[in-house]
Amino acid sequence: MGCKASRDRELDRNRSH
């Protein structure tokens, strides 16, 4: 339940960039 959140957050940041 942490790996998914970590990846989701990374993608979100990449999209925001």
trRosetta pair geometry for C-beta under 8 A, 3 or more apart (Angstrom, degrees):
i j d omega theta_ij theta_ji phi_ij phi_ji
1 4 6.7 -46 -146 35 32 109
1 5 6.9 32 157 -15 58 113
2 5 5.8 -56 -149 40 35 108
2 6 6.0 39 152 -24 69 107
3 6 5.7 -56 -148 34 28 113
3 7 6.4 23 155 -17 65 106
4 7 5.9 -57 -148 37 30 106
4 8 6.1 30 153 -21 66 108
5 8 5.6 -53 -143 37 31 112
5 9 6.2 31 156 -21 66 105
6 9 6.0 -56 -150 34 27 108
6 10 6.5 28 151 -21 63 105
7 10 5.6 -52 -149 34 33 112
7 11 6.4 32 152 -19 66 104
8 11 5.9 -56 -152 36 30 109
8 12 6.3 33 150 -23 65 107
9 12 5.6 -52 -148 35 33 114
9 13 6.4 32 153 -21 66 104
10 13 5.9 -56 -152 34 30 108
10 14 6.4 30 151 -20 65 106
11 14 5.6 -54 -148 36 33 112
11 15 6.3 32 153 -20 67 105
12 15 5.8 -56 -149 35 30 109
12 16 6.4 30 151 -22 65 106
13 16 5.6 -52 -147 34 33 112
13 17 6.5 43 150 -32 64 99
14 17 5.7 -47 -155 21 32 116
